[in-house]
Amino acid sequence: MFTVTEEAKQELKRIYDSRSLDVGMYLRLAIPPVWTGYGDFGIVIDSEQEGDISVLFQDQKVLILEGRITTQISNSVLDFKETPDGNRFTLDVF
């Protein structure tokens, strides 16, 4: 089961609240080929699409992701933690 930790949800809410996003725009967990940046995943701003799954925090949608990628990351945890490279989101697959 794909899990988003409380720490990750808090940081996603902080990021979302700090941006002036247009109505209907959200933070999206993206993997290649949608994600073209450094690493295996990233968070982008995007509109909600049919089949998306929403992650809520304090009754606010803080993250969306494609329903079909949940099978690829079904046994993983999205977290926000301190790493040797600084504070960042991590996606740990088990």
PDB file of N, CA, C and O in Angstrom:
ATOM      1  N   MET A   1       0.837  -1.182   0.000  1.00  0.00           N
ATOM      2  CA  MET A   1       0.000   0.000   0.000  1.00  0.00           C
ATOM      3  C   MET A   1       0.885   1.249   0.000  1.00  0.00           C
ATOM      4  O   MET A   1       1.844   1.332   0.767  1.00  0.00           O
ATOM      5  N   PHE A   2       0.563   2.213  -0.857  1.00  0.00           N
ATOM      6  CA  PHE A   2       1.292   3.483  -0.915  1.00  0.00           C
ATOM      7  C   PHE A   2       0.914   4.322   0.298  1.00  0.00           C
ATOM      8  O   PHE A   2      -0.267   4.508   0.591  1.00  0.00           O
ATOM      9  N   THR A   3       1.925   4.825   0.998  1.00  0.00           N
ATOM     10  CA  THR A   3       1.715   5.591   2.220  1.00  0.00           C
ATOM     11  C   THR A   3       2.412   6.945   2.122  1.00  0.00           C
ATOM     12  O   THR A   3       3.518   7.044   1.590  1.00  0.00           O
ATOM     13  N   VAL A   4       1.767   7.975   2.634  1.00  0.00           N
ATOM     14  CA  VAL A   4       2.364   9.304   2.750  1.00  0.00           C
ATOM     15  C   VAL A   4       2.422   9.612   4.242  1.00  0.00           C
ATOM     16  O   VAL A   4       1.390   9.613   4.913  1.00  0.00           O
ATOM     17  N   THR A   5       3.617   9.873   4.764  1.00  0.00           N
ATOM     18  CA  THR A   5       3.770  10.129   6.198  1.00  0.00           C
ATOM     19  C   THR A   5       3.172  11.484   6.574  1.00  0.00           C
ATOM     20  O   THR A   5       2.951  12.343   5.720  1.00  0.00           O
ATOM     21  N   GLU A   6       2.921  11.651   7.853  1.00  0.00           N
ATOM     22  CA  GLU A   6       2.415  12.927   8.361  1.00  0.00           C
ATOM     23  C   GLU A   6       3.410  14.059   8.072  1.00  0.00           C
ATOM     24  O   GLU A   6       3.008  15.175   7.742  1.00  0.00           O
ATOM     25  N   GLU A   7       4.709  13.763   8.198  1.00  0.00           N
ATOM     26  CA  GLU A   7       5.723  14.779   7.924  1.00  0.00           C
ATOM     27  C   GLU A   7       5.653  15.234   6.467  1.00  0.00           C
ATOM     28  O   GLU A   7       5.758  16.426   6.177  1.00  0.00           O
ATOM     29  N   ALA A   8       5.476  14.279   5.553  1.00  0.00           N
ATOM     30  CA  ALA A   8       5.369  14.619   4.133  1.00  0.00           C
ATOM     31  C   ALA A   8       4.096  15.430   3.876  1.00  0.00           C
ATOM     32  O   ALA A   8       4.128  16.410   3.132  1.00  0.00           O
ATOM     33  N   LYS A   9       2.993  15.033   4.480  1.00  0.00           N
ATOM     34  CA  LYS A   9       1.738  15.770   4.308  1.00  0.00           C
ATOM     35  C   LYS A   9       1.867  17.199   4.817  1.00  0.00           C
ATOM     36  O   LYS A   9       1.383  18.133   4.178  1.00  0.00           O
ATOM     37  N   GLN A  10       2.517  17.374   5.965  1.00  0.00           N
ATOM     38  CA  GLN A  10       2.707  18.722   6.515  1.00  0.00           C
ATOM     39  C   GLN A  10       3.532  19.578   5.564  1.00  0.00           C
ATOM     40  O   GLN A  10       3.205  20.743   5.338  1.00  0.00           O
ATOM     41  N   GLU A  11       4.600  19.010   5.005  1.00  0.00           N
ATOM     42  CA  GLU A  11       5.445  19.777   4.088  1.00  0.00           C
ATOM     43  C   GLU A  11       4.710  20.064   2.781  1.00  0.00           C
ATOM     44  O   GLU A  11       4.843  21.158   2.234  1.00  0.00           O
ATOM     45  N   LEU A  12       3.953  19.121   2.279  1.00  0.00           N
ATOM     46  CA  LEU A  12       3.169  19.355   1.068  1.00  0.00           C
ATOM     47  C   LEU A  12       2.160  20.476   1.292  1.00  0.00           C
ATOM     48  O   LEU A  12       1.970  21.324   0.421  1.00  0.00           O
ATOM     49  N   LYS A  13       1.516  20.482   2.449  1.00  0.00           N
ATOM     50  CA  LYS A  13       0.567  21.556   2.763  1.00  0.00           C
ATOM     51  C   LYS A  13       1.281  22.894   2.857  1.00  0.00           C
ATOM     52  O   LYS A  13       0.774  23.906   2.373  1.00  0.00           O
ATOM     53  N   ARG A  14       2.464  22.904   3.483  1.00  0.00           N
ATOM     54  CA  ARG A  14       3.225  24.146   3.583  1.00  0.00           C
ATOM     55  C   ARG A  14       3.587  24.665   2.191  1.00  0.00           C
ATOM     56  O   ARG A  14       3.456  25.859   1.919  1.00  0.00           O
ATOM     57  N   ILE A  15       4.039  23.778   1.318  1.00  0.00           N
ATOM     58  CA  ILE A  15       4.393  24.171  -0.053  1.00  0.00           C
ATOM     59  C   ILE A  15       3.161  24.674  -0.796  1.00  0.00           C
ATOM     60  O   ILE A  15       3.190  25.729  -1.430  1.00  0.00           O
ATOM     61  N   TYR A  16       2.074  23.901  -0.708  1.00  0.00           N
ATOM     62  CA  TYR A  16       0.839  24.282  -1.395  1.00  0.00           C
ATOM     63  C   TYR A  16       0.361  25.657  -0.929  1.00  0.00           C
ATOM     64  O   TYR A  16       0.007  26.508  -1.744  1.00  0.00           O
ATOM     65  N   ASP A  17       0.356  25.867   0.388  1.00  0.00           N
ATOM     66  CA  ASP A  17      -0.116  27.135   0.942  1.00  0.00           C
ATOM     67  C   ASP A  17       0.795  28.306   0.593  1.00  0.00           C
ATOM     68  O   ASP A  17       0.340  29.449   0.558  1.00  0.00           O
ATOM     69  N   SER A  18       2.073  28.039   0.333  1.00  0.00           N
ATOM     70  CA  SER A  18       3.015  29.114   0.028  1.00  0.00           C
ATOM     71  C   SER A  18       2.967  29.545  -1.440  1.00  0.00           C
ATOM     72  O   SER A  18       3.554  30.562  -1.810  1.00  0.00           O
ATOM     73  N   ARG A  19       2.272  28.771  -2.272  1.00  0.00           N
ATOM     74  CA  ARG A  19       2.158  29.081  -3.698  1.00  0.00           C
ATOM     75  C   ARG A  19       0.805  29.714  -3.969  1.00  0.00           C
ATOM     76  O   ARG A  19      -0.172  29.456  -3.265  1.00  0.00           O
ATOM     77  N   SER A  20       0.764  30.532  -4.982  1.00  0.00           N
ATOM     78  CA  SER A  20      -0.503  31.098  -5.440  1.00  0.00           C
ATOM     79  C   SER A  20      -0.953  30.297  -6.661  1.00  0.00           C
ATOM     80  O   SER A  20      -0.831  30.749  -7.800  1.00  0.00           O
ATOM     81  N   LEU A  21      -1.471  29.112  -6.400  1.00  0.00           N
ATOM     82  CA  LEU A  21      -1.863  28.226  -7.493  1.00  0.00           C
ATOM     83  C   LEU A  21      -3.250  28.604  -8.000  1.00  0.00           C
ATOM     84  O   LEU A  21      -4.128  28.999  -7.233  1.00  0.00           O
ATOM     85  N   ASP A  22      -3.421  28.472  -9.310  1.00  0.00           N
ATOM     86  CA  ASP A  22      -4.733  28.691  -9.897  1.00  0.00           C
ATOM     87  C   ASP A  22      -5.702  27.631  -9.378  1.00  0.00           C
ATOM     88  O   ASP A  22      -5.286  26.558  -8.942  1.00  0.00           O
ATOM     89  N   VAL A  23      -6.969  27.936  -9.430  1.00  0.00           N
ATOM     90  CA  VAL A  23      -7.999  26.981  -9.026  1.00  0.00           C
ATOM     91  C   VAL A  23      -7.851  25.716  -9.863  1.00  0.00           C
ATOM     92  O   VAL A  23      -7.677  25.782 -11.080  1.00  0.00           O
ATOM     93  N   GLY A  24      -7.920  24.570  -9.202  1.00  0.00           N
ATOM     94  CA  GLY A  24      -7.823  23.295  -9.897  1.00  0.00           C
ATOM     95  C   GLY A  24      -6.399  22.796 -10.108  1.00  0.00           C
ATOM     96  O   GLY A  24      -6.198  21.751 -10.729  1.00  0.00           O
ATOM     97  N   MET A  25      -5.414  23.524  -9.603  1.00  0.00           N
ATOM     98  CA  MET A  25      -4.024  23.105  -9.726  1.00  0.00           C
ATOM     99  C   MET A  25      -3.550  22.565  -8.379  1.00  0.00           C
ATOM    100  O   MET A  25      -3.883  23.103  -7.323  1.00  0.00           O
ATOM    101  N   TYR A  26      -2.759  21.483  -8.440  1.00  0.00           N
ATOM    102  CA  TYR A  26      -2.314  20.803  -7.229  1.00  0.00           C
ATOM    103  C   TYR A  26      -0.870  20.361  -7.378  1.00  0.00           C
ATOM    104  O   TYR A  26      -0.288  20.439  -8.460  1.00  0.00           O
ATOM    105  N   LEU A  27      -0.307  19.900  -6.287  1.00  0.00           N
ATOM    106  CA  LEU A  27       1.003  19.265  -6.315  1.00  0.00           C
ATOM    107  C   LEU A  27       0.798  17.815  -6.732  1.00  0.00           C
ATOM    108  O   LEU A  27      -0.085  17.133  -6.212  1.00  0.00           O
ATOM    109  N   ARG A  28       1.614  17.346  -7.669  1.00  0.00           N
ATOM    110  CA  ARG A  28       1.484  15.987  -8.194  1.00  0.00           C
ATOM    111  C   ARG A  28       2.790  15.234  -7.987  1.00  0.00           C
ATOM    112  O   ARG A  28       3.866  15.761  -8.270  1.00  0.00           O
ATOM    113  N   LEU A  29       2.697  14.003  -7.494  1.00  0.00           N
ATOM    114  CA  LEU A  29       3.835  13.106  -7.455  1.00  0.00           C
ATOM    115  C   LEU A  29       3.987  12.526  -8.854  1.00  0.00           C
ATOM    116  O   LEU A  29       3.080  11.865  -9.359  1.00  0.00           O
ATOM    117  N   ALA A  30       5.118  12.771  -9.470  1.00  0.00           N
ATOM    118  CA  ALA A  30       5.329  12.340 -10.852  1.00  0.00           C
ATOM    119  C   ALA A  30       6.565  11.457 -10.940  1.00  0.00           C
ATOM    120  O   ALA A  30       7.567  11.685 -10.262  1.00  0.00           O
ATOM    121  N   ILE A  31       6.468  10.447 -11.790  1.00  0.00           N
ATOM    122  CA  ILE A  31       7.594   9.572 -12.082  1.00  0.00           C
ATOM    123  C   ILE A  31       7.821   9.629 -13.590  1.00  0.00           C
ATOM    124  O   ILE A  31       6.947  10.088 -14.325  1.00  0.00           O
ATOM    125  N   PRO A  32       8.987   9.168 -14.066  1.00  0.00           N
ATOM    126  CA  PRO A  32       9.215   9.181 -15.512  1.00  0.00           C
ATOM    127  C   PRO A  32       8.118   8.390 -16.242  1.00  0.00           C
ATOM    128  O   PRO A  32       7.657   7.377 -15.716  1.00  0.00           O
ATOM    129  N   PRO A  33       7.701   8.807 -17.396  1.00  0.00           N
ATOM    130  CA  PRO A  33       8.283   9.855 -18.223  1.00  0.00           C
ATOM    131  C   PRO A  33       7.775  11.257 -17.902  1.00  0.00           C
ATOM    132  O   PRO A  33       8.316  12.230 -18.425  1.00  0.00           O
ATOM    133  N   VAL A  34       6.747  11.392 -17.053  1.00  0.00           N
ATOM    134  CA  VAL A  34       6.244  12.732 -16.704  1.00  0.00           C
ATOM    135  C   VAL A  34       7.323  13.521 -15.979  1.00  0.00           C
ATOM    136  O   VAL A  34       7.542  14.693 -16.285  1.00  0.00           O
ATOM    137  N   TRP A  35       7.992  12.902 -15.032  1.00  0.00           N
ATOM    138  CA  TRP A  35       9.070  13.555 -14.300  1.00  0.00           C
ATOM    139  C   TRP A  35      10.343  13.448 -15.129  1.00  0.00           C
ATOM    140  O   TRP A  35      10.782  12.349 -15.467  1.00  0.00           O
ATOM    141  N   THR A  36      10.931  14.594 -15.455  1.00  0.00           N
ATOM    142  CA  THR A  36      12.150  14.607 -16.263  1.00  0.00           C
ATOM    143  C   THR A  36      13.329  15.192 -15.499  1.00  0.00           C
ATOM    144  O   THR A  36      14.404  15.385 -16.068  1.00  0.00           O
ATOM    145  N   GLY A  37      13.138  15.472 -14.232  1.00  0.00           N
ATOM    146  CA  GLY A  37      14.197  16.065 -13.427  1.00  0.00           C
ATOM    147  C   GLY A  37      15.120  15.023 -12.830  1.00  0.00           C
ATOM    148  O   GLY A  37      15.106  13.855 -13.215  1.00  0.00           O
ATOM    149  N   TYR A  38      15.916  15.472 -11.885  1.00  0.00           N
ATOM    150  CA  TYR A  38      16.879  14.620 -11.196  1.00  0.00           C
ATOM    151  C   TYR A  38      16.147  13.589 -10.340  1.00  0.00           C
ATOM    152  O   TYR A  38      15.160  13.918  -9.682  1.00  0.00           O
ATOM    153  N   GLY A  39      16.614  12.369 -10.344  1.00  0.00           N
ATOM    154  CA  GLY A  39      16.063  11.325  -9.485  1.00  0.00           C
ATOM    155  C   GLY A  39      14.930  10.561 -10.135  1.00  0.00           C
ATOM    156  O   GLY A  39      14.590  10.777 -11.298  1.00  0.00           O
ATOM    157  N   ASP A  40      14.358   9.665  -9.357  1.00  0.00           N
ATOM    158  CA  ASP A  40      13.325   8.759  -9.848  1.00  0.00           C
ATOM    159  C   ASP A  40      11.915   9.327  -9.754  1.00  0.00           C
ATOM    160  O   ASP A  40      10.983   8.763 -10.327  1.00  0.00           O
ATOM    161  N   PHE A  41      11.747  10.428  -9.042  1.00  0.00           N
ATOM    162  CA  PHE A  41      10.424  11.035  -8.900  1.00  0.00           C
ATOM    163  C   PHE A  41      10.585  12.508  -8.575  1.00  0.00           C
ATOM    164  O   PHE A  41      11.668  12.971  -8.219  1.00  0.00           O
ATOM    165  N   GLY A  42       9.498  13.224  -8.704  1.00  0.00           N
ATOM    166  CA  GLY A  42       9.496  14.630  -8.347  1.00  0.00           C
ATOM    167  C   GLY A  42       8.086  15.100  -8.089  1.00  0.00           C
ATOM    168  O   GLY A  42       7.120  14.376  -8.328  1.00  0.00           O
ATOM    169  N   ILE A  43       7.981  16.298  -7.608  1.00  0.00           N
ATOM    170  CA  ILE A  43       6.672  16.888  -7.339  1.00  0.00           C
ATOM    171  C   ILE A  43       6.531  18.094  -8.255  1.00  0.00           C
ATOM    172  O   ILE A  43       7.363  19.002  -8.255  1.00  0.00           O
ATOM    173  N   VAL A  44       5.459  18.079  -9.032  1.00  0.00           N
ATOM    174  CA  VAL A  44       5.196  19.123 -10.010  1.00  0.00           C
ATOM    175  C   VAL A  44       3.825  19.723  -9.741  1.00  0.00           C
ATOM    176  O   VAL A  44       3.037  19.165  -8.978  1.00  0.00           O
ATOM    177  N   ILE A  45       3.544  20.844 -10.360  1.00  0.00           N
ATOM    178  CA  ILE A  45       2.231  21.463 -10.278  1.00  0.00           C
ATOM    179  C   ILE A  45       1.457  21.043 -11.516  1.00  0.00           C
ATOM    180  O   ILE A  45       1.943  21.171 -12.639  1.00  0.00           O
ATOM    181  N   ASP A  46       0.236  20.536 -11.299  1.00  0.00           N
ATOM    182  CA  ASP A  46      -0.540  20.009 -12.413  1.00  0.00           C
ATOM    183  C   ASP A  46      -2.023  20.046 -12.058  1.00  0.00           C
ATOM    184  O   ASP A  46      -2.392  20.211 -10.895  1.00  0.00           O
ATOM    185  N   SER A  47      -2.855  19.891 -13.065  1.00  0.00           N
ATOM    186  CA  SER A  47      -4.296  19.812 -12.827  1.00  0.00           C
ATOM    187  C   SER A  47      -4.694  18.367 -12.567  1.00  0.00           C
ATOM    188  O   SER A  47      -4.018  17.424 -12.980  1.00  0.00           O
ATOM    189  N   GLU A  48      -5.792  18.230 -11.884  1.00  0.00           N
ATOM    190  CA  GLU A  48      -6.288  16.894 -11.561  1.00  0.00           C
ATOM    191  C   GLU A  48      -6.883  16.257 -12.811  1.00  0.00           C
ATOM    192  O   GLU A  48      -7.582  16.911 -13.584  1.00  0.00           O
ATOM    193  N   GLN A  49      -6.595  14.970 -12.997  1.00  0.00           N
ATOM    194  CA  GLN A  49      -7.066  14.225 -14.159  1.00  0.00           C
ATOM    195  C   GLN A  49      -7.964  13.081 -13.698  1.00  0.00           C
ATOM    196  O   GLN A  49      -7.931  12.677 -12.536  1.00  0.00           O
ATOM    197  N   GLU A  50      -8.759  12.571 -14.621  1.00  0.00           N
ATOM    198  CA  GLU A  50      -9.604  11.423 -14.315  1.00  0.00           C
ATOM    199  C   GLU A  50      -8.723  10.252 -13.899  1.00  0.00           C
ATOM    200  O   GLU A  50      -7.709   9.978 -14.540  1.00  0.00           O
ATOM    201  N   GLY A  51      -9.100   9.575 -12.850  1.00  0.00           N
ATOM    202  CA  GLY A  51      -8.347   8.432 -12.361  1.00  0.00           C
ATOM    203  C   GLY A  51      -7.284   8.785 -11.336  1.00  0.00           C
ATOM    204  O   GLY A  51      -6.632   7.891 -10.797  1.00  0.00           O
ATOM    205  N   ASP A  52      -7.092  10.075 -11.053  1.00  0.00           N
ATOM    206  CA  ASP A  52      -6.111  10.483 -10.052  1.00  0.00           C
ATOM    207  C   ASP A  52      -6.569  10.097  -8.652  1.00  0.00           C
ATOM    208  O   ASP A  52      -7.762  10.002  -8.367  1.00  0.00           O
ATOM    209  N   ILE A  53      -5.592   9.879  -7.797  1.00  0.00           N
ATOM    210  CA  ILE A  53      -5.829   9.627  -6.386  1.00  0.00           C
ATOM    211  C   ILE A  53      -5.391  10.873  -5.624  1.00  0.00           C
ATOM    212  O   ILE A  53      -4.369  11.476  -5.950  1.00  0.00           O
ATOM    213  N   SER A  54      -6.156  11.255  -4.621  1.00  0.00           N
ATOM    214  CA  SER A  54      -5.856  12.443  -3.823  1.00  0.00           C
ATOM    215  C   SER A  54      -5.376  12.051  -2.438  1.00  0.00           C
ATOM    216  O   SER A  54      -5.862  11.091  -1.840  1.00  0.00           O
ATOM    217  N   VAL A  55      -4.413  12.811  -1.941  1.00  0.00           N
ATOM    218  CA  VAL A  55      -3.939  12.674  -0.566  1.00  0.00           C
ATOM    219  C   VAL A  55      -4.389  13.926   0.169  1.00  0.00           C
ATOM    220  O   VAL A  55      -4.109  15.046  -0.260  1.00  0.00           O
ATOM    221  N   LEU A  56      -5.087  13.729   1.278  1.00  0.00           N
ATOM    222  CA  LEU A  56      -5.609  14.853   2.053  1.00  0.00           C
ATOM    223  C   LEU A  56      -4.835  15.040   3.346  1.00  0.00           C
ATOM    224  O   LEU A  56      -4.327  14.085   3.935  1.00  0.00           O
ATOM    225  N   PHE A  57      -4.758  16.302   3.775  1.00  0.00           N
ATOM    226  CA  PHE A  57      -4.204  16.638   5.082  1.00  0.00           C
ATOM    227  C   PHE A  57      -5.026  17.787   5.626  1.00  0.00           C
ATOM    228  O   PHE A  57      -5.140  18.829   4.980  1.00  0.00           O
ATOM    229  N   GLN A  58      -5.591  17.614   6.791  1.00  0.00           N
ATOM    230  CA  GLN A  58      -6.464  18.612   7.413  1.00  0.00           C
ATOM    231  C   GLN A  58      -7.572  19.031   6.442  1.00  0.00           C
ATOM    232  O   GLN A  58      -7.851  20.218   6.270  1.00  0.00           O
ATOM    233  N   ASP A  59      -8.193  18.038   5.816  1.00  0.00           N
ATOM    234  CA  ASP A  59      -9.298  18.236   4.875  1.00  0.00           C
ATOM    235  C   ASP A  59      -8.914  19.053   3.641  1.00  0.00           C
ATOM    236  O   ASP A  59      -9.787  19.609   2.975  1.00  0.00           O
ATOM    237  N   GLN A  60      -7.648  19.129   3.335  1.00  0.00           N
ATOM    238  CA  GLN A  60      -7.176  19.841   2.152  1.00  0.00           C
ATOM    239  C   GLN A  60      -6.414  18.859   1.260  1.00  0.00           C
ATOM    240  O   GLN A  60      -5.616  18.056   1.742  1.00  0.00           O
ATOM    241  N   LYS A  61      -6.672  18.937  -0.034  1.00  0.00           N
ATOM    242  CA  LYS A  61      -5.964  18.101  -0.994  1.00  0.00           C
ATOM    243  C   LYS A  61      -4.543  18.643  -1.118  1.00  0.00           C
ATOM    244  O   LYS A  61      -4.341  19.764  -1.585  1.00  0.00           O
ATOM    245  N   VAL A  62      -3.559  17.847  -0.701  1.00  0.00           N
ATOM    246  CA  VAL A  62      -2.171  18.308  -0.715  1.00  0.00           C
ATOM    247  C   VAL A  62      -1.329  17.615  -1.784  1.00  0.00           C
ATOM    248  O   VAL A  62      -0.216  18.052  -2.075  1.00  0.00           O
ATOM    249  N   LEU A  63      -1.852  16.537  -2.370  1.00  0.00           N
ATOM    250  CA  LEU A  63      -1.094  15.806  -3.380  1.00  0.00           C
ATOM    251  C   LEU A  63      -2.043  14.991  -4.234  1.00  0.00           C
ATOM    252  O   LEU A  63      -3.021  14.428  -3.741  1.00  0.00           O
ATOM    253  N   ILE A  64      -1.739  14.935  -5.528  1.00  0.00           N
ATOM    254  CA  ILE A  64      -2.455  14.045  -6.423  1.00  0.00           C
ATOM    255  C   ILE A  64      -1.431  13.150  -7.102  1.00  0.00           C
ATOM    256  O   ILE A  64      -0.263  13.513  -7.238  1.00  0.00           O
ATOM    257  N   LEU A  65      -1.881  11.982  -7.524  1.00  0.00           N
ATOM    258  CA  LEU A  65      -1.024  11.096  -8.300  1.00  0.00           C
ATOM    259  C   LEU A  65      -1.894  10.211  -9.174  1.00  0.00           C
ATOM    260  O   LEU A  65      -3.049   9.930  -8.854  1.00  0.00           O
ATOM    261  N   GLU A  66      -1.314   9.781 -10.279  1.00  0.00           N
ATOM    262  CA  GLU A  66      -2.050   8.921 -11.182  1.00  0.00           C
ATOM    263  C   GLU A  66      -2.371   7.607 -10.496  1.00  0.00           C
ATOM    264  O   GLU A  66      -1.505   6.993  -9.872  1.00  0.00           O
ATOM    265  N   GLY A  67      -3.609   7.184 -10.613  1.00  0.00           N
ATOM    266  CA  GLY A  67      -4.010   5.928 -10.007  1.00  0.00           C
ATOM    267  C   GLY A  67      -3.201   4.750 -10.517  1.00  0.00           C
ATOM    268  O   GLY A  67      -2.936   3.808  -9.770  1.00  0.00           O
ATOM    269  N   ARG A  68      -2.806   4.792 -11.785  1.00  0.00           N
ATOM    270  CA  ARG A  68      -2.083   3.646 -12.356  1.00  0.00           C
ATOM    271  C   ARG A  68      -0.658   3.527 -11.834  1.00  0.00           C
ATOM    272  O   ARG A  68      -0.090   2.436 -11.883  1.00  0.00           O
ATOM    273  N   ILE A  69      -0.055   4.609 -11.335  1.00  0.00           N
ATOM    274  CA  ILE A  69       1.308   4.463 -10.818  1.00  0.00           C
ATOM    275  C   ILE A  69       1.326   3.889  -9.407  1.00  0.00           C
ATOM    276  O   ILE A  69       2.377   3.488  -8.905  1.00  0.00           O
ATOM    277  N   THR A  70       0.167   3.853  -8.775  1.00  0.00           N
ATOM    278  CA  THR A  70       0.155   3.290  -7.425  1.00  0.00           C
ATOM    279  C   THR A  70       0.526   1.812  -7.436  1.00  0.00           C
ATOM    280  O   THR A  70       1.011   1.295  -6.430  1.00  0.00           O
ATOM    281  N   THR A  71       0.308   1.127  -8.549  1.00  0.00           N
ATOM    282  CA  THR A  71       0.741  -0.273  -8.629  1.00  0.00           C
ATOM    283  C   THR A  71       2.261  -0.364  -8.687  1.00  0.00           C
ATOM    284  O   THR A  71       2.849  -1.311  -8.166  1.00  0.00           O
ATOM    285  N   GLN A  72       2.900   0.625  -9.324  1.00  0.00           N
ATOM    286  CA  GLN A  72       4.359   0.644  -9.411  1.00  0.00           C
ATOM    287  C   GLN A  72       5.006   0.987  -8.074  1.00  0.00           C
ATOM    288  O   GLN A  72       6.120   0.552  -7.783  1.00  0.00           O
ATOM    289  N   ILE A  73       4.302   1.768  -7.270  1.00  0.00           N
ATOM    290  CA  ILE A  73       4.862   2.203  -5.985  1.00  0.00           C
ATOM    291  C   ILE A  73       3.998   1.704  -4.829  1.00  0.00           C
ATOM    292  O   ILE A  73       3.934   2.333  -3.773  1.00  0.00           O
ATOM    293  N   SER A  74       3.338   0.571  -5.040  1.00  0.00           N
ATOM    294  CA  SER A  74       2.355   0.096  -4.066  1.00  0.00           C
ATOM    295  C   SER A  74       2.946  -0.179  -2.691  1.00  0.00           C
ATOM    296  O   SER A  74       2.261   0.013  -1.687  1.00  0.00           O
ATOM    297  N   ASN A  75       4.170  -0.614  -2.616  1.00  0.00           N
ATOM    298  CA  ASN A  75       4.797  -0.896  -1.323  1.00  0.00           C
ATOM    299  C   ASN A  75       5.850   0.153  -1.014  1.00  0.00           C
ATOM    300  O   ASN A  75       7.008  -0.169  -0.746  1.00  0.00           O
ATOM    301  N   SER A  76       5.439   1.401  -1.055  1.00  0.00           N
ATOM    302  CA  SER A  76       6.402   2.471  -0.816  1.00  0.00           C
ATOM    303  C   SER A  76       5.831   3.529   0.122  1.00  0.00           C
ATOM    304  O   SER A  76       4.626   3.605   0.361  1.00  0.00           O
ATOM    305  N   VAL A  77       6.749   4.339   0.640  1.00  0.00           N
ATOM    306  CA  VAL A  77       6.392   5.391   1.591  1.00  0.00           C
ATOM    307  C   VAL A  77       7.003   6.709   1.115  1.00  0.00           C
ATOM    308  O   VAL A  77       8.216   6.811   0.930  1.00  0.00           O
ATOM    309  N   LEU A  78       6.149   7.714   0.920  1.00  0.00           N
ATOM    310  CA  LEU A  78       6.615   9.062   0.625  1.00  0.00           C
ATOM    311  C   LEU A  78       6.803   9.756   1.961  1.00  0.00           C
ATOM    312  O   LEU A  78       5.871   9.848   2.759  1.00  0.00           O
ATOM    313  N   ASP A  79       8.012  10.245   2.201  1.00  0.00           N
ATOM    314  CA  ASP A  79       8.339  10.868   3.475  1.00  0.00           C
ATOM    315  C   ASP A  79       9.062  12.178   3.207  1.00  0.00           C
ATOM    316  O   ASP A  79       9.540  12.410   2.097  1.00  0.00           O
ATOM    317  N   PHE A  80       9.143  13.022   4.202  1.00  0.00           N
ATOM    318  CA  PHE A  80       9.943  14.243   4.160  1.00  0.00           C
ATOM    319  C   PHE A  80      10.853  14.163   5.365  1.00  0.00           C
ATOM    320  O   PHE A  80      10.395  14.173   6.508  1.00  0.00           O
ATOM    321  N   LYS A  81      12.157  14.082   5.098  1.00  0.00           N
ATOM    322  CA  LYS A  81      13.079  13.882   6.211  1.00  0.00           C
ATOM    323  C   LYS A  81      14.430  14.513   5.931  1.00  0.00           C
ATOM    324  O   LYS A  81      14.745  14.923   4.814  1.00  0.00           O
ATOM    325  N   GLU A  82      15.209  14.571   6.993  1.00  0.00           N
ATOM    326  CA  GLU A  82      16.558  15.101   6.902  1.00  0.00           C
ATOM    327  C   GLU A  82      17.460  14.012   6.327  1.00  0.00           C
ATOM    328  O   GLU A  82      17.460  12.873   6.796  1.00  0.00           O
ATOM    329  N   THR A  83      18.221  14.379   5.311  1.00  0.00           N
ATOM    330  CA  THR A  83      19.169  13.461   4.677  1.00  0.00           C
ATOM    331  C   THR A  83      20.537  14.131   4.657  1.00  0.00           C
ATOM    332  O   THR A  83      20.638  15.312   4.989  1.00  0.00           O
ATOM    333  N   PRO A  84      21.589  13.417   4.279  1.00  0.00           N
ATOM    334  CA  PRO A  84      22.903  14.063   4.162  1.00  0.00           C
ATOM    335  C   PRO A  84      22.906  15.239   3.181  1.00  0.00           C
ATOM    336  O   PRO A  84      23.755  16.126   3.270  1.00  0.00           O
ATOM    337  N   ASP A  85      21.942  15.239   2.236  1.00  0.00           N
ATOM    338  CA  ASP A  85      21.825  16.327   1.259  1.00  0.00           C
ATOM    339  C   ASP A  85      20.869  17.420   1.711  1.00  0.00           C
ATOM    340  O   ASP A  85      20.578  18.336   0.942  1.00  0.00           O
ATOM    341  N   GLY A  86      20.377  17.344   2.940  1.00  0.00           N
ATOM    342  CA  GLY A  86      19.432  18.325   3.460  1.00  0.00           C
ATOM    343  C   GLY A  86      18.031  17.745   3.551  1.00  0.00           C
ATOM    344  O   GLY A  86      17.822  16.567   3.261  1.00  0.00           O
ATOM    345  N   ASN A  87      17.078  18.562   3.948  1.00  0.00           N
ATOM    346  CA  ASN A  87      15.688  18.115   4.056  1.00  0.00           C
ATOM    347  C   ASN A  87      15.120  17.909   2.666  1.00  0.00           C
ATOM    348  O   ASN A  87      15.295  18.746   1.780  1.00  0.00           O
ATOM    349  N   ARG A  88      14.426  16.769   2.479  1.00  0.00           N
ATOM    350  CA  ARG A  88      13.869  16.484   1.164  1.00  0.00           C
ATOM    351  C   ARG A  88      12.845  15.368   1.252  1.00  0.00           C
ATOM    352  O   ARG A  88      12.762  14.642   2.242  1.00  0.00           O
ATOM    353  N   PHE A  89      12.069  15.257   0.184  1.00  0.00           N
ATOM    354  CA  PHE A  89      11.140  14.155   0.057  1.00  0.00           C
ATOM    355  C   PHE A  89      11.910  12.911  -0.343  1.00  0.00           C
ATOM    356  O   PHE A  89      12.849  12.970  -1.136  1.00  0.00           O
ATOM    357  N   THR A  90      11.500  11.786   0.218  1.00  0.00           N
ATOM    358  CA  THR A  90      12.083  10.500  -0.158  1.00  0.00           C
ATOM    359  C   THR A  90      10.945   9.554  -0.488  1.00  0.00           C
ATOM    360  O   THR A  90       9.844   9.667   0.051  1.00  0.00           O
ATOM    361  N   LEU A  91      11.227   8.628  -1.375  1.00  0.00           N
ATOM    362  CA  LEU A  91      10.263   7.593  -1.728  1.00  0.00           C
ATOM    363  C   LEU A  91      10.952   6.265  -1.484  1.00  0.00           C
ATOM    364  O   LEU A  91      11.751   5.803  -2.297  1.00  0.00           O
ATOM    365  N   ASP A  92      10.630   5.660  -0.348  1.00  0.00           N
ATOM    366  CA  ASP A  92      11.233   4.399   0.047  1.00  0.00           C
ATOM    367  C   ASP A  92      10.350   3.255  -0.408  1.00  0.00           C
ATOM    368  O   ASP A  92       9.169   3.193  -0.068  1.00  0.00           O
ATOM    369  N   VAL A  93      10.936   2.343  -1.186  1.00  0.00           N
ATOM    370  CA  VAL A  93      10.204   1.195  -1.729  1.00  0.00           C
ATOM    371  C   VAL A  93      10.593  -0.041  -0.944  1.00  0.00           C
ATOM    372  O   VAL A  93      11.777  -0.314  -0.749  1.00  0.00           O
ATOM    373  N   PHE A  94       9.597  -0.787  -0.494  1.00  0.00           N
ATOM    374  CA  PHE A  94       9.834  -1.996   0.299  1.00  0.00           C
ATOM    375  C   PHE A  94       9.388  -3.218  -0.443  1.00  0.00           C
ATOM    376  O   PHE A  94       9.509  -4.330   0.071  1.00  0.00           O
TER     377      PHE A  94
END
